[in-house]
Amino acid sequence: MKKILFLTVSALFTFSCMAPNSFSRSLTTVTSIEVDKYMGTWYEAKRIDNTFEKNLIFTTATYTNLGINEKGYVAIKVVNAGTNTVKETESEAIAQAYIPDPENKPGHLRVAFDPGRVFFADYNVIMLGPEVNGEYSYAVVAGGSTRYLWYLVRDMATFTPELEAEMNAVAEQYGFDTSIMIEPQSN
């Protein structure tokens, strides 16, 4: 009986880590995304500070298309990097992402930072800028709750007050408090 209960609890726990949460399901992500135009390096113009990026400045996210994985999804390598102001060292986190429902929700990705890829985080592209030089120019990315929000740009010079206001308007309609965002590129 204990073994059956353990297996049931383990299965439920694993499923809950793999399924998008209710907040992510409530978001309207972009209706179309060309994966190759999202690849490359992005700069974090602003973010809601979080525990896994605590004390990081000059943060970037670099995405690489790895092709189709064993489940038939496009696999994307994610490298998040920045400078830790406390340790005075460079920091890097490597993950893998995929789009579980490219037909109906192409802007929703699942990202795993652990080597076994058991624990997935939600990554929701809720706003996407126009294409410039073959790449999307900016993005607003929401995590699995209102504690996780990022404004990404290809070039910090394009992050104008007008663009920030547009991004804020999109984020605030989902309940994000944009007044608590930090600017990791300006420290």
Secondary structure, DSSP 8 states (H G I E B T S, - for coil): -HHHHHHHHHHHHHHHHHS--HHHHHS---S---HHHH-EEEEEEEEE--GGGTTEEEEEEEEEEEEE-TTSSEEEEEEEEEEETTTTEEEEEEEEEE-S-TTT-TTEEEEE-STT--SEEEEEEEEE--EETTEE-EEEEE-SSTT-EEEEES-GGG--HHHHHHHHHHHHTTT--GGGEE-TT--
